[in-house]
């Protein structure tokens, strides 16, 4: 089964993350028309999370278990609707409520507990999406399942199913027209680009054939000037020539 795009990352500072989601002036939100709290509210979410994080650490110290405090106690999920889909606040809220119901069952916890320890925020943009923060401390103890890849896969399937039901769409009929930049985080692209350039510089340093050096230098130049497609084609020429 195909799924619509859902991304997950660990959060080390839940206060900063929640502030970011509501910050209308942040550079990443310049095209955001409106920011809407879908479930829970900022103050209650932070109060529940920070208090229970502190309680858990105190219990651990009293039990003399030692160890460092957990650095990442919250998971951030970004649920992205296909660019061509138009959704309103009521539809997004219904989808989110249904995803939370499914997730509570998957984690084997009460829905009210999950809602208390989660926070959903919709960013109204041309590229519609919403954010879901979920504490990894549920029922006053660490929940390993929410941090797993299987939980991410489950959320993707739930989000896909309810999106299609509420919007009367079909994942099977949807054909993504995403560019590389839309499929990957900008940070991932920058890291991959840097690694590629370092590898090419290493090849140039160890290459003796002037023609091959010319090919590699052109490729490096294309990468550094942003002409990635030409760089890819040029590198393919080099590889095909040197693997015959």
C-alpha positions as semicolon CSV with decimal commas, in nm:
position;residue;x (nm);y (nm);z (nm)
1;X;0,000;0,000;0,000
2;X;0,133;0,343;-0,095
3;X;0,114;0,622;0,162
4;X;0,105;1,000;0,160
5;X;0,422;1,157;0,301
6;X;0,469;1,161;0,680
7;X;0,804;1,257;0,832
8;X;0,923;1,185;1,184
9;X;1,205;1,332;1,393
10;X;1,305;1,335;1,759
11;X;1,284;1,663;1,949
12;X;1,530;1,750;2,226
13;X;1,362;2,076;2,332
14;X;0,984;2,054;2,327
15;X;0,940;2,419;2,430
16;X;1,143;2,545;2,134
17;X;0,958;2,313;1,895
18;X;0,613;2,422;2,016
19;X;0,720;2,787;1,996
20;X;0,844;2,732;1,641
21;X;0,515;2,579;1,529
22;X;0,323;2,886;1,649
23;X;0,575;3,147;1,532
24;X;0,410;3,332;1,243
25;X;0,721;3,544;1,187
26;X;0,965;3,253;1,141
27;X;1,129;3,253;0,797
28;X;0,992;2,905;0,726
29;X;0,638;3,036;0,777
30;X;0,649;3,337;0,545
31;X;0,403;3,165;0,308
32;X;0,180;3,043;0,591
33;X;-0,161;3,210;0,578
34;X;-0,280;3,084;0,916
35;X;-0,161;2,868;1,207
36;X;-0,434;2,666;1,379
37;X;-0,422;2,456;1,698
38;X;-0,616;2,137;1,621
39;X;-0,600;1,944;1,948
40;X;-0,488;2,040;2,297
41;X;-0,341;2,384;2,354
42;X;0,011;2,516;2,394
43;X;0,008;2,576;2,771
44;X;-0,158;2,248;2,873
45;X;0,063;2,042;2,642
46;X;0,387;2,192;2,774
47;X;0,272;2,171;3,138
48;X;0,187;1,800;3,108
49;X;0,511;1,717;2,929
50;X;0,755;1,916;3,141
51;X;0,601;1,804;3,472
52;X;0,604;1,436;3,380
53;X;0,956;1,453;3,238
54;X;1,072;1,594;3,573
55;X;0,873;1,332;3,771
56;X;1,024;1,048;3,570
57;X;1,378;1,175;3,628
58;X;1,317;1,211;4,002
59;X;1,178;0,853;4,024
60;X;1,484;0,727;3,839
61;X;1,718;0,907;4,078
62;X;1,528;0,780;4,385
63;X;1,555;0,427;4,250
64;X;1,929;0,494;4,213
65;X;1,923;0,380;3,852
66;X;2,153;0,663;3,750
67;X;2,215;0,749;3,387
68;X;2,179;1,077;3,204
69;X;1,842;1,251;3,163
70;X;1,668;1,169;2,836
71;X;1,758;1,427;2,573
72;X;1,475;1,348;2,335
73;X;1,136;1,296;2,495
74;X;0,908;1,410;2,213
75;X;0,843;1,289;1,859
76;X;0,749;1,532;1,584
77;X;0,544;1,406;1,289
78;X;0,476;1,620;0,981
79;X;0,174;1,494;0,783
80;X;0,175;1,629;0,428
81;X;-0,125;1,642;0,198
82;X;-0,050;1,613;-0,176
83;X;0,001;1,957;-0,330
84;X;-0,305;1,925;-0,552
85;X;-0,536;1,851;-0,256
86;X;-0,736;2,135;-0,105
87;X;-0,836;2,087;0,259
88;X;-1,014;2,305;0,512
89;X;-0,973;2,324;0,890
90;X;-1,267;2,096;0,968
91;X;-1,136;1,825;0,735
92;X;-0,785;1,841;0,878
93;X;-0,922;1,826;1,233
94;X;-1,136;1,520;1,149
95;X;-0,839;1,344;0,989
96;X;-0,617;1,425;1,286
97;X;-0,879;1,307;1,538
98;X;-0,913;0,975;1,355
99;X;-0,536;0,930;1,332
100;X;-0,509;0,990;1,708
101;X;-0,784;0,734;1,775
102;X;-0,597;0,475;1,567
103;X;-0,266;0,562;1,731
104;X;-0,410;0,530;2,083
105;X;-0,530;0,180;1,997
106;X;-0,194;0,095;1,840
107;X;-0,007;0,212;2,152
108;X;-0,265;0,041;2,377
109;X;-0,336;0,357;2,578
110;X;-0,649;0,563;2,645
111;X;-0,730;0,825;2,383
112;X;-0,754;1,098;2,649
113;X;-0,400;1,017;2,764
114;X;-0,269;1,048;2,409
115;X;-0,455;1,376;2,353
116;X;-0,319;1,512;2,682
117;X;0,037;1,429;2,580
118;X;0,012;1,537;2,215
119;X;-0,024;1,865;2,028
120;X;-0,147;1,919;1,670
121;X;-0,095;2,236;1,468
122;X;-0,211;2,303;1,112
123;X;-0,013;2,533;0,884
124;X;-0,239;2,672;0,612
125;X;-0,021;2,696;0,301
126;X;-0,037;2,613;-0,068
127;X;0,139;2,292;0,036
128;X;-0,109;2,190;0,310
129;X;0,023;1,998;0,611
130;X;-0,005;1,970;0,986
131;X;0,232;1,885;1,268
132;X;0,173;1,632;1,543
133;X;0,392;1,632;1,855
134;X;0,368;1,324;2,075
135;X;0,547;1,274;2,405
136;X;0,737;0,949;2,443
137;X;0,638;0,954;2,811
138;X;0,288;0,807;2,821
139;X;0,109;0,679;3,131
140;X;0,403;0,821;3,328
141;X;0,660;0,590;3,171
142;X;0,869;0,580;2,855
143;X;0,690;0,434;2,557
144;X;0,932;0,266;2,318
145;X;0,671;0,190;2,052
146;X;0,602;0,555;1,964
147;X;0,972;0,599;1,884
148;X;0,983;0,304;1,644
149;X;0,974;0,292;1,265
150;X;0,669;0,069;1,293
151;X;0,478;0,354;1,461
152;X;0,572;0,586;1,174
153;X;0,452;0,328;0,920
154;X;0,127;0,288;1,112
155;X;0,066;0,664;1,121
156;X;0,131;0,685;0,745
157;X;-0,128;0,417;0,675
158;X;-0,383;0,571;0,911
159;X;-0,328;0,920;0,765
160;X;-0,360;0,787;0,410
161;X;-0,679;0,593;0,480
162;X;-0,858;0,878;0,659
163;X;-0,741;1,141;0,409
164;X;-0,896;0,939;0,126
165;X;-1,220;0,887;0,322
166;X;-1,264;1,249;0,432
167;X;-1,151;1,410;0,105
168;X;-1,301;1,141;-0,120
169;X;-0,963;1,088;-0,287
170;X;-0,757;0,781;-0,373
171;X;-0,391;0,708;-0,307
172;X;-0,401;0,458;-0,595
173;X;-0,496;0,731;-0,842
174;X;-0,258;0,991;-0,705
175;X;0,061;1,043;-0,902
176;X;0,320;1,252;-0,726
177;X;0,498;1,520;-0,924
178;X;0,757;1,588;-0,662
179;X;1,104;1,722;-0,731
180;X;1,405;1,603;-0,533
181;X;1,377;1,910;-0,313
182;X;1,016;1,823;-0,223
183;X;1,100;1,461;-0,138
184;X;1,395;1,527;0,091
185;X;1,476;1,776;0,364
186;X;1,707;2,056;0,249
187;X;1,957;1,949;0,516
188;X;1,970;1,597;0,368
189;X;2,036;1,742;0,021
190;X;2,315;1,967;0,150
191;X;2,485;1,676;0,328
192;X;2,461;1,452;0,019
193;X;2,593;1,733;-0,203
194;X;2,888;1,793;0,027
195;X;2,976;1,423;0,036
196;X;2,956;1,401;-0,344
197;X;3,188;1,699;-0,390
198;X;3,441;1,554;-0,146
199;X;3,432;1,221;-0,333
200;X;3,490;1,395;-0,669
201;X;3,780;1,597;-0,530
202;X;3,934;1,271;-0,410
203;X;3,894;1,120;-0,760
204;X;4,057;1,425;-0,920
205;X;4,351;1,402;-0,681
206;X;4,415;1,038;-0,776
207;X;4,332;1,061;-1,149
208;X;4,613;1,068;-1,405
209;X;4,423;1,084;-1,735
210;X;4,378;1,454;-1,835
211;X;4,046;1,382;-2,008
212;X;3,907;1,213;-1,698
213;X;4,027;1,502;-1,484
214;X;3,844;1,740;-1,717
215;X;3,522;1,539;-1,685
216;X;3,548;1,539;-1,305
217;X;3,631;1,908;-1,280
218;X;3,329;1,993;-1,495
219;X;3,112;1,777;-1,270
220;X;3,245;1,950;-0,959
221;X;3,186;2,291;-1,117
222;X;2,828;2,198;-1,206
223;X;2,761;2,083;-0,849
224;X;2,906;2,402;-0,702
225;X;2,701;2,623;-0,936
226;X;2,376;2,431;-0,873
227;X;2,347;2,262;-1,213
228;X;2,292;1,920;-1,058
229;X;2,134;1,743;-1,357
230;X;2,427;1,824;-1,583
231;X;2,660;1,717;-1,305
232;X;2,482;1,382;-1,277
233;X;2,502;1,322;-1,653
234;X;2,868;1,415;-1,657
235;X;2,950;1,177;-1,373
236;X;2,766;0,895;-1,553
237;X;2,991;0,950;-1,857
238;X;3,298;0,919;-1,637
239;X;3,173;0,603;-1,468
240;X;3,069;0,434;-1,793
241;X;3,405;0,511;-1,952
242;X;3,601;0,374;-1,656
243;X;3,398;0,057;-1,595
244;X;3,430;-0,089;-1,945
